[in-house]
Amino acid sequence: MQKIKVFIVDDHAIMRDGIRALLSVNDEIQVVGEASDGKEAIKKIPELSPDVIIMDIAMPGMDGMEATRQIVKANSKVKILILTQHDNKDYILSAIKAGASGFVPKRAVGSELVSAILAVYRGDSVLYPSVASALIEDYRHRTELDPYDRLTTREREILRLIAEGNTSQGIADMLVISLKTVLGHRTKIMEKLDIHNRTELIKYAMRKGLISIDT
């Protein structure tokens, strides 16, 4: 059976030794090489042709993010698994953008690292539970901060109609409501979005995709 060729990149020799020892007992994995920084890894990888690279982030010289970008650009088939003590959202998003296939914190147990290697080798993406939670929480936080989500369905409808160039009386006629009701909704829309004139409302509606630029 063909083994999964793994390459380890970490600036701490004791960490590389530990990972190598951990993986050496697995019949499906073969450690083919290691490097202490990104620049060394880039030099060695073409000759060794690993299937999966275990990449640290914080390293002297060329860090893991830049190394990941360059390696993926040169060989889109290789899978890079980020293994680091940093698991905040900024590192996670940067790793994904750089082309990493998975992200596992160093506090994970050995079996979880092995499972992650097997998964990315198969073509899956891997996010450790705490990492996935951090991304979900960040998404929720950004969503909660979006003023547009505070608008009611009726307010969104009126915002779109205003942006399309309809007068307040015209909107009242279309929706079969009173002019006073339309003006009340318009006031609430501006308060919630912190917008103070019609021109800014139109620009906001365009940014949100509620109307096209040609409208």
Order of alpha helices (4+ residues) and beta strands (2+ residues): beta-alpha-beta-alpha-beta-alpha-beta-alpha-beta-alpha-beta-alpha-alpha-alpha-alpha-alpha
